[in-house]
Amino acid sequence: MSHQDWFLTADERGNPDSRIPTWSPGNTAEPLIHGETYFDRLVTEVEALREGDHLFFTDWRGDPDERMREKGPAIAELFADAARRGVVVKGLLWRSHLDKLAYSEEENRTLSEDVAAAGGEVLLDQRVRRGGSHHQKLVVLRHPGAPERDVAFAGGIDLCHSRRDTADHHGDPQAVGMASAYGTHPPWHDVQLALRGPVVGALDLAFRERWTDPVPLDQHGPISTLADTLRHADLRADRLPPQPPDPGECGPHDVQVLRTYPAMRPPYGFAKLGERSVARGYTKAIKRARRLIYLEDQYLWSKEVAQLFADALNDNPQLHLIAVVPRHPDVDGRFALPPNQVGRAEAISLCHKAAPERVHVFDVENHAGTPVYVHAKVCVVDDVWASIGSDNFNRRSWTHDSELSCTVLDRTRDERTPTDPAGLGDGARTYARDLRLALLREHLDRTDDQDLIDPDATVRTVRATADALRDWHRGGRRGPRPPGRLVPHETKRLPWHQRLWAVPAYRMVYDPDGRPWRDRRAGTW
């Protein structure tokens, strides 16, 4: 297997302003499925930090009172206690839109103030395009003098309400309000990645590039700047301690860090024309797909992204696509709901037109029949290449908001048959296959991998299990509930009078384009 067949080369990354390595060899990457699993591990690692160690984090939203375990500590307490022990605590939270728009301005500000009171520093960062956000979910823990203990966490799980769910999917007791179909404690499916090895240094650098960028934090107008000044908000980043040397190689996983930064004015110093390595990395991997693309995604609603799948399906007659998505958008409402619906319906329709018998889209429910909100951002291609990150399969994530994803190639071949499902000589890899199997075992209520390794057998098994559950519901739920949690996902085309306004709203507000104009015209990332 040649890494250059799957990973982006330095030139393909397309951002000469950054010092992020092309990829990082010799790591260990461990998927942490569900918020409870991630939060528990994070508490253990943070509580082990001592004076002089580093705790750096970025997030879209941070709720200071979110309990990391059933009996605590809350996230603000965990980070503030670390700061009081002499740990260097630095964080970047999206400044966010107003809370009246159902975002997280006050929550992020309160977490910032709580940590600052203990001696840390958490800045509210609005260096984004109009209507954009900082969506990266990253925690980096460094131990100068003991690099073998360094660890980083990256993926889809925010440090906020609704994320601490389990495999049973009864929801986080501390819930955010969502569409009524999800109930008062929305079930939540998500994945984060724990990383050790040289890639921790790359992720440390990714944080430092944002922290040290000279562009002012408050970008969007004199009113917000005045409000921050009156509240004595911290608008200047203090100096960081020197970056420790990268940890040594410690495992078989080679990791490429992919990011999105938009083209904007004033530009980022580390990405003057933006960075779209997320889009480019996915494009390269999906073009190499031959048998099975397995993905889990919150949105899957851009025509440009769907066209990438459609082209791969057209070019490879044995290729199947399995996608796991939420049953409903996270919002209700006459004006909020249609733009959320129209993008996914168009994207799925485009894929179905390319290969109606080879596109399989499902949503998830718990055993009580309550739909599970899929917030995970996972992609596995032919059991070789796998990605976990903050980015969704839409144009916003690939061009407009800040995002961060880690793709993994495992040096360890998986000897379970078929050993080379794509037939390209790459060979199935243990990490990618195990990730896909772990997710499917949960979704299908399975304890074994029978009929889930071969791509064609996987498709037959997943479809049969999902169809049986759907038919049980349609038949009035008579008899025992069939095993499994997947149900075939259904979409419907909006009436013309809703499409008339929902389509432009979706493209301009919900799924905007952050590329330079020349790339938009050329149709390139």
ZANU-121180 format. One record per residue (C-alpha): residue number from 1; residue in three letters; x, y, z. Coordinates in steps of 0.02 Angstrom, whole numbers, plus 32768, in hexadecimal, padded with zeros to 4 digits. Last residue first. Layout:
REM residues N
NUM:ALA:X:Y:Z
...
***
This chain:
REM residues 525
525:TRP:7DAC:8462:7F45
524:THR:7D88:846B:7E8C
523:GLY:7CED:849D:7E29
522:ALA:7D53:8514:7DBB
521:ARG:7CDD:85A5:7DDC
520:ARG:7CDB:8580:7E96
519:ASP:7D98:856E:7E98
518:ARG:7DAF:8617:7E43
517:TRP:7D34:8667:7EBC
516:PRO:7D97:8636:7F55
515:ARG:7D3D:85AE:7FB7
514:GLY:7CCD:85CB:804E
513:ASP:7C29:858C:8003
512:PRO:7B8B:8591:806C
511:ASP:7B25:84FB:80A8
510:TYR:7AA2:8538:8124
509:VAL:7A9A:85F0:80F5
508:MET:7AB7:8604:8039
507:ARG:7A95:8555:7FF7
506:TYR:7A0A:8526:8071
505:ALA:79B4:85CF:8064
504:PRO:79BC:85C5:7FA5
503:VAL:796B:8519:7FA9
502:ALA:78EB:8541:8031
501:TRP:789E:85D7:7FD8
500:LEU:7855:858A:7F3A
499:ARG:7866:84DC:7F85
498:GLN:77D5:8503:7FF8
497:HIS:7761:8537:7F6A
496:TRP:779B:84A5:7F01
495:PRO:7769:8420:7F7E
494:LEU:77FB:83CE:7FDB
493:ARG:783D:8329:7F9A
492:LYS:7835:829D:8019
491:THR:78BB:8240:8075
490:GLU:78B8:8197:80C9
489:HIS:7949:8143:8124
488:PRO:7943:8086:812E
487:VAL:7941:8058:81E8
486:LEU:79D8:802B:8251
485:ARG:79C8:7FF9:8308
484:GLY:79DD:7F3E:8303
483:PRO:7987:7EA3:8343
482:PRO:78D0:7E86:8315
481:ARG:7850:7EBF:8396
480:PRO:77ED:7E2A:83D4
479:GLY:773C:7E15:8392
478:ARG:76CE:7E9B:8347
477:ARG:771A:7F47:8331
476:GLY:7686:7F85:82CA
475:GLY:76BC:7F38:8226
474:ARG:7713:7FD6:81EC
473:HIS:7784:7FD3:8285
472:TRP:77B0:7F1D:826A
471:ASP:77CD:7F3F:81B0
470:ARG:784B:7FC7:81DA
469:LEU:78A6:7F54:8253
468:ALA:78AE:7EC9:81D2
467:ASP:78E9:7F41:814B
466:ALA:7978:7F7D:81B9
465:THR:79B5:7ECC:81DC
464:ALA:79A6:7E95:8126
463:ARG:79FE:7F32:80E8
462:VAL:7A8E:7F21:8162
461:THR:7AA8:7E69:813D
460:ARG:7A9F:7E7A:8080
459:VAL:7B15:7F0F:807E
458:THR:7B92:7EB9:80F1
457:ALA:7B8D:7E1B:8087
456:ASP:7BBB:7E84:7FEE
455:PRO:7C4A:7EDA:8049
454:ASP:7C93:7E3B:809A
453:ILE:7CAF:7E5C:8153
452:LEU:7BFF:7E6A:819B
451:ASP:7BB8:7DBD:8175
450:GLN:7BEC:7D7E:8222
449:ASP:7C3E:7E09:8285
448:ASP:7C01:7DD5:8331
447:THR:7BAA:7E28:83C5
446:ARG:7B1F:7E74:835C
445:ASP:7A98:7EF0:8388
444:LEU:7A99:7F30:82D3
443:HIS:7ACB:7FE4:82F7
442:GLU:7B47:7FAF:837E
441:ARG:7B98:7F29:8314
440:LEU:7B9C:7FA3:8282
439:LEU:7C02:8025:82E0
438:ALA:7C80:7FA6:8320
437:LEU:7C8E:7F57:8273
436:ARG:7CB6:7FFB:821D
435:LEU:7D3C:8028:829C
434:ASP:7D86:7F78:8299
433:ARG:7D94:7F7F:81DB
432:ALA:7DED:8027:81DB
431:TYR:7E66:7FF8:8266
430:THR:7E8F:7F49:8227
429:ARG:7EB7:7F76:8173
428:ALA:7E71:7F21:80D8
427:GLY:7EF3:7F07:8051
426:ASP:7F3A:7F8E:7FE2
425:GLY:7F4E:7F19:7F4D
424:LEU:7EC8:7F70:7EE6
423:GLY:7E46:7EE4:7EF7
422:ALA:7DD0:7F52:7F5C
421:PRO:7DA8:7EC6:7FD7
420:ASP:7E5E:7E98:7FF9
419:THR:7E5F:7E1C:808B
418:PRO:7DAF:7DE1:8069
417:THR:7DB8:7D83:80DC
416:ARG:7E03:7DAF:8185
415:GLU:7EBF:7DCD:817E
414:ASP:7EBA:7E86:81A9
413:ARG:7F5D:7ED7:8176
412:THR:7FB4:7F42:81F9
411:ARG:8005:7FE1:81B6
410:ASP:7F64:803D:81E0
409:LEU:7F36:80D7:8179
408:VAL:7ED7:8159:81DD
407:THR:7E80:81FC:81B5
406:CYS:7E70:8282:823A
405:SER:7DF3:830F:8224
404:LEU:7DEE:83C8:824F
403:GLU:7D71:844D:821E
402:SER:7D69:850B:8212
401:ASP:7CCB:853F:81B8
400:HIS:7CB3:856C:80FE
399:THR:7D02:84F1:8083
398:TRP:7CEA:8438:80AA
397:SER:7C7D:844D:8143
396:ARG:7C08:84C8:80EE
395:ARG:7C06:8462:804D
394:ASN:7BC1:83C9:80A2
393:PHE:7BFA:831F:80DB
392:ASN:7C18:8353:818E
391:ASP:7CBE:8384:81DC
390:SER:7CEB:836D:8293
389:GLY:7D55:82D4:8278
388:ILE:7D6A:8219:8265
387:SER:7DB2:81D4:81C3
386:ALA:7DDB:8125:8186
385:TRP:7E41:80DF:80F6
384:VAL:7E53:8023:80D7
383:ASP:7DB0:7FC9:80FF
382:ASP:7D74:7FF2:804E
381:VAL:7D5A:80A9:807F
380:VAL:7D26:80D1:8132
379:CYS:7CD6:817A:815A
378:VAL:7CA3:81C1:8203
377:LYS:7C55:8266:8237
376:ALA:7BE5:823A:82CB
375:HIS:7B51:82AA:82F8
374:VAL:7ACB:8226:82DA
373:TYR:7A32:8259:833F
372:VAL:79DF:81B8:8378
371:PRO:7927:81A1:8351
370:THR:78BA:8164:83E1
369:GLY:787A:80B3:83C1
368:ALA:7890:8077:8474
367:HIS:7922:800A:843B
366:ASN:7980:80A2:83FB
365:GLU:796A:80E4:834B
364:VAL:79E3:80FC:82BB
363:ASP:79D8:813B:8207
362:PHE:7A04:80DF:8169
361:VAL:7A3F:8104:80B8
360:HIS:7A6E:8079:803F
359:VAL:7AAC:80A7:7F91
358:ARG:7AD8:8012:7F24
357:GLU:7A30:7FE4:7ED7
356:PRO:7A06:8096:7E9F
355:ALA:7AB3:80B4:7E55
354:ALA:7ACD:8162:7E09
353:LYS:7A19:819A:7E21
352:HIS:7A22:8164:7ED7
351:CYS:7ABA:81D2:7EF5
350:LEU:7A64:826C:7EAE
349:SER:79C6:8247:7F11
348:ILE:7A2C:823A:7FB1
347:ALA:7A77:82E6:7F93
346:GLU:79D3:8339:7F62
345:ALA:7975:82F3:7FF9
344:ARG:7A05:8323:806B
343:GLY:7A04:83D8:8031
342:VAL:7947:83ED:8033
341:GLN:7929:83B3:80E4
340:ASN:7992:8431:8144
339:PRO:7950:84BF:80D8
338:PRO:789E:8481:80FD
337:LEU:78B1:8478:81BD
336:ALA:78E1:8527:81F4
335:PHE:784E:8587:81A9
334:ARG:77B8:851F:81DE
333:GLY:780E:84E3:827B
332:ASP:786C:844F:82C2
331:VAL:7927:8440:82D9
330:ASP:79A6:83B3:82EB
329:PRO:797F:836F:823E
328:HIS:7921:82CA:823F
327:ARG:7951:8213:8226
326:PRO:7A09:823A:8246
325:VAL:7A86:81EB:81CC
324:VAL:7AD9:8143:81AE
323:ALA:7B1E:812D:80FD
322:ILE:7B4A:808B:80A4
321:LEU:7B8F:80A5:7FF4
320:HIS:7BB0:800F:7F83
319:LEU:7C35:7FFD:7EFB
318:GLN:7C30:7F67:7E86
317:PRO:7C09:7FCE:7DE9
316:ASN:7C9A:8047:7E07
315:ASP:7C99:80E5:7D9B
314:ASN:7BE1:810D:7DB4
313:LEU:7BEC:80F2:7E70
312:ALA:7C87:8160:7E7C
311:ASP:7C31:81E8:7E16
310:ALA:7B97:81E0:7E84
309:PHE:7C00:81EB:7F23
308:LEU:7C59:8289:7EE5
307:GLN:7BB2:82CC:7EA7
306:ALA:7B6E:82BA:7F57
305:VAL:7BF6:832E:7F97
304:GLU:7BCC:83B4:7F17
303:LYS:7B12:8399:7F34
302:SER:7B28:83BC:7FEC
301:TRP:7ABA:8364:806D
300:LEU:7B14:82DC:80CC
299:TYR:7AE2:832C:8173
298:GLN:7B13:82DC:8218
297:ASP:7B7F:8256:81CB
296:GLU:7BAA:819F:81D9
295:LEU:7C05:8151:8147
294:TYR:7C2E:80A9:80FB
293:ILE:7C74:80A8:804B
292:LEU:7C7D:7FF8:8005
291:ARG:7CC2:7FA0:7F6A
290:ARG:7D35:8009:7EFA
289:ALA:7D63:80AB:7F52
288:ARG:7DFD:8106:7F0C
287:LYS:7D98:81A0:7ED9
286:ILE:7D52:81A1:7F8A
285:ALA:7E01:81B0:7FD4
284:LYS:7E3A:8240:7F66
283:THR:7D98:82A2:7F7D
282:TYR:7D9A:8287:8039
281:GLY:7E49:82CE:8046
280:ARG:7E23:8361:7FD3
279:ALA:7D88:8393:8034
278:VAL:7DE0:8387:80DC
277:SER:7E7D:83D9:8091
276:ARG:7E17:8475:806B
275:GLU:7E87:84FC:80B1
274:GLY:7E6C:85B7:80A4
273:LEU:7EC4:862B:802C
272:LYS:7F35:8676:80B1
271:ALA:7F36:85D8:8119
270:PHE:7FB3:85EB:81A8
269:GLY:7FA4:86A9:81AE
268:TYR:7EE8:869B:81A7
267:PRO:7EA3:8719:812D
266:PRO:7E54:87C1:8156
265:ARG:7DEA:87A1:80F5
264:MET:7DB5:86EF:80D3
263:ALA:7DDA:864E:8075
262:PRO:7D93:85CA:80E7
261:TYR:7DF3:8553:8157
260:THR:7DD5:8498:814E
259:ARG:7E4D:8418:8196
258:LEU:7E99:836D:817C
257:VAL:7F16:831A:81F1
256:GLN:7F61:827E:81A3
255:VAL:7F83:81EB:8215
254:ASP:7FF3:8151:8203
253:HIS:7FBC:80CB:827C
252:PRO:8032:803C:82AB
251:GLY:8063:8076:835A
250:CYS:80D7:80D8:83CC
249:GLU:813E:8151:8364
248:GLY:818F:81D5:83D0
247:PRO:8135:826A:841B
246:ASP:8150:830F:83C0
245:PRO:81C8:8387:8414
244:PRO:8177:8400:848F
243:GLN:812B:84A3:844E
242:PRO:816E:8538:84AE
241:PRO:80F3:8580:852C
240:LEU:8066:85E8:84E0
239:ARG:8066:86A5:84E5
238:ASP:7FC3:86F7:8518
237:ALA:7F37:8708:8499
236:ARG:7EE4:87B1:8494
235:LEU:7E28:87D0:8496
234:ASP:7E04:87A3:854C
233:ALA:7D57:87E7:856D
232:HIS:7D4A:887E:85DF
231:ARG:7C8C:8877:85D1
230:LEU:7C8A:8929:858B
229:THR:7D12:88F8:850F
228:ASP:7CB2:885F:84D6
227:ALA:7C16:88C6:84B9
226:LEU:7C7B:894A:845A
225:THR:7CC6:88C4:83E8
224:SER:7C1A:8878:83CA
223:ILE:7BD5:8921:8399
222:PRO:7C6D:8954:8333
221:GLY:7C5A:88C9:82B4
220:HIS:7C80:8816:828E
219:GLN:7D36:87ED:82A9
218:ASP:7D53:87D9:8363
217:LEU:7DEE:876B:8376
216:PRO:7E66:87E6:8323
215:VAL:7ED5:8797:829B
214:PRO:7F81:8777:82E4
213:ASP:7F78:86B8:82DB
212:THR:7FCC:8675:8377
211:TRP:7F39:860F:83BA
210:ARG:7F03:85CE:830F
209:GLU:7FAE:858F:82DD
208:ARG:7FCB:8550:838E
207:PHE:7F34:84DC:8388
206:ALA:7F6C:848C:82E4
205:LEU:801C:8480:832B
204:ASP:7FDD:841A:83BF
203:LEU:7F7F:83AD:8341
202:ALA:8021:838D:82E2
201:GLY:807D:8368:8384
200:VAL:7FF7:82ED:83B8
199:VAL:800F:829C:830C
198:PRO:80BC:8263:8345
197:GLY:8073:81E0:83BB
196:ARG:7FCF:81CC:8416
195:LEU:7F1E:81EC:83D7
194:ALA:7E70:81D7:8423
193:LEU:7DE8:81EC:839F
192:GLN:7D36:8227:83C1
191:VAL:7C92:81DB:8386
190:ASP:7BDA:820C:8395
189:HIS:7B29:81C8:83A7
188:TRP:7AAD:822E:840E
187:PRO:7A04:81FE:8457
186:PRO:79A3:82A0:8476
185:HIS:796F:82BA:852B
184:THR:78C8:8315:8521
183:GLY:788E:82B8:8487
182:TYR:78E7:829E:83E1
181:ALA:7848:82B8:8379
180:SER:7833:8364:83CA
179:ALA:78C3:83AE:8368
178:MET:794D:83E3:83DF
177:GLY:7965:8436:8487
176:VAL:7A0C:8410:84D7
175:ALA:7A1B:8387:8558
174:GLN:7A6E:836E:8600
173:PRO:7A30:82BE:8628
172:ASP:7A8C:8289:8588
171:GLY:7A27:8214:851B
170:HIS:79DC:8166:852E
169:HIS:7A4F:8126:84A6
168:ASP:7A78:8078:84E7
167:ALA:7B29:808C:84A2
166:THR:7B42:8120:8517
165:ASP:7B1E:81DB:8516
164:ARG:7B82:826D:855A
163:ARG:7B70:82E4:84C5
162:SER:7AC9:8336:84ED
161:HIS:7B19:83CC:8544
160:CYS:7BC8:8406:851A
159:LEU:7C7F:83DC:8500
158:ASP:7C63:83B7:8448
157:ILE:7C77:8309:83FC
156:GLY:7C9E:82F9:8341
155:GLY:7D55:82CB:8339
154:ALA:7DFB:82F1:8389
153:PHE:7E4B:82BD:842D
152:ALA:7F05:82D0:844D
151:VAL:7F7E:8271:84BC
150:ASP:802C:828D:8503
149:ARG:8067:820C:8583
148:GLU:80FB:81D0:8519
147:PRO:8130:8287:8510
146:ALA:816B:8287:85C5
145:GLY:81DD:8320:85D6
144:PRO:8155:8398:85A4
143:HIS:80AF:833E:85C3
142:ARG:8034:8375:853C
141:LEU:7F76:8365:8534
140:VAL:7F20:839D:8493
139:VAL:7E62:83AA:848A
138:LEU:7E0A:83C7:83E3
137:LYS:7D5A:83E2:83A4
136:GLN:7D66:8454:830A
135:HIS:7CC4:84AD:82D8
134:HIS:7CFA:8563:82D7
133:SER:7C64:85B6:8287
132:GLY:7C28:860F:81EB
131:GLY:7B98:8686:81C8
130:ARG:7C12:870B:818E
129:ARG:7CBA:86B8:817D
128:VAL:7D19:868A:821B
127:ARG:7D92:86DA:8295
126:GLN:7D0F:86E1:831E
125:ASP:7D77:8691:83A9
124:LEU:7D43:869B:845F
123:LEU:7DE2:8681:84C3
122:VAL:7E00:8608:8552
121:GLU:7E91:862E:85C6
120:GLY:7EBA:85CF:8665
119:GLY:7EDC:8617:8712
118:ALA:7E45:85D8:8772
117:ALA:7DDA:8672:8749
116:ALA:7E08:8659:8691
115:VAL:7DBA:85AB:8693
114:ASP:7D14:85EC:86D4
113:GLU:7D16:8684:8660
112:SER:7D30:861D:85C2
111:LEU:7CAC:859F:85F6
110:THR:7C34:8630:8610
109:ARG:7C5B:867C:8566
108:ASN:7C3E:85D7:850D
107:GLU:7B98:85BE:8564
106:GLU:7B63:8671:8543
105:GLU:7B83:866E:8488
104:SER:7B3F:85BF:846B
103:TYR:7AC6:85BB:83D9
102:ALA:7A09:85B8:83DB
101:LEU:79F4:865A:8378
100:LYS:79C5:86B5:8419
99:ASP:7A6C:8676:845B
98:LEU:7AC2:86F0:83E6
97:HIS:7B43:86AD:836D
96:SER:7BE0:8655:83A2
95:ARG:7C86:868D:83ED
94:TRP:7CC9:85E5:83B5
93:LEU:7D32:85A3:8443
92:LEU:7DF0:85A4:8449
91:GLY:7E43:855D:84E4
90:LYS:7EE3:856A:8549
89:VAL:7F08:8510:85ED
88:VAL:7FBF:850B:8624
87:VAL:7FB4:8493:86B7
86:GLY:7FE5:84E4:875D
85:ARG:7F73:847F:87CF
84:ARG:7EF5:8510:87CB
83:ALA:7EEE:8500:870E
82:ALA:7EC4:8447:871B
81:ASP:7E3A:846E:8798
80:ALA:7DF4:84ED:871D
79:PHE:7DF1:846B:8690
78:LEU:7D92:83E8:86F4
77:GLU:7D1F:8465:874A
76:ALA:7CF0:84B6:86A4
75:ILE:7CCD:840A:8658
74:ALA:7C61:83D2:86EA
73:PRO:7CAE:8352:875E
72:GLY:7C3D:82F7:8772
71:LYS:7BCB:8276:87C3
70:GLU:7B8D:822A:8720
69:ARG:7C32:824D:86C9
68:MET:7C67:82DF:865C
67:ARG:7BDC:834A:86A1
66:GLU:7BB2:83DF:8632
65:ASP:7BAF:8478:86A4
64:PRO:7C28:84E3:863D
63:ASP:7BCF:84C1:8598
62:GLY:7C50:84D0:850D
61:ARG:7C20:84EA:8458
60:TRP:7C7F:84E7:83B4
59:ASP:7D1F:84AC:8404
58:THR:7DDC:84C2:8411
57:PHE:7E4C:847E:8499
56:PHE:7EFB:848D:84E4
55:LEU:7F2D:843B:8589
54:HIS:7FE9:8446:85A7
53:ASP:8053:8400:8636
52:GLY:80B8:8479:86A2
51:GLU:8067:8445:8745
50:ARG:8014:839A:8736
49:LEU:7F9B:8343:86C2
48:ALA:7F53:829C:8700
47:GLU:7EA6:82E8:871D
46:VAL:7EA3:8318:8665
45:GLU:7EC3:8265:862A
44:THR:7E41:8212:8698
43:VAL:7DBF:8298:8675
42:LEU:7DDB:8287:85B9
41:ARG:7DC4:81CA:85C1
40:ASP:7D1C:81DD:8619
39:PHE:7CE5:8264:859F
38:TYR:7D10:81F9:8508
37:THR:7CB4:815E:8542
36:GLU:7C1C:81C2:857B
35:GLY:7C19:8220:84D6
34:HIS:7C05:8186:846C
33:ILE:7C85:811F:8409
32:LEU:7D39:8144:8435
31:PRO:7DA0:8113:839D
30:GLU:7E55:80EB:83CA
29:ALA:7EE6:8128:835F
28:THR:7F98:80F2:8389
27:ASN:8021:814A:832A
26:GLY:80B4:811B:82BA
25:PRO:80B9:819B:822E
24:SER:8074:824E:8227
23:TRP:8035:8294:8182
22:THR:805D:8328:8111
21:PRO:809B:8380:81AD
20:ILE:803F:841F:81E4
19:ARG:80B6:84B0:81C3
18:SER:802E:851B:8172
17:ASP:803F:85A6:80F0
16:PRO:805A:852D:805D
15:ASN:7FA4:84F7:8062
14:GLY:7F6F:848A:7FCF
13:ARG:7F6C:83E0:8025
12:GLU:7F8C:8398:7F78
11:ASP:803B:83E2:7F74
10:ALA:806B:838F:8019
9:THR:8021:82EA:7FDD
8:LEU:7F71:82BB:8010
7:PHE:7F5D:820E:805B
6:TRP:7F12:817C:7FFD
5:ASP:7F7E:814B:7F67
4:GLN:800D:81AE:7FB3
3:HIS:8011:8135:8045
2:SER:8043:80AA:7FCF
1:MET:8000:8000:8000
***
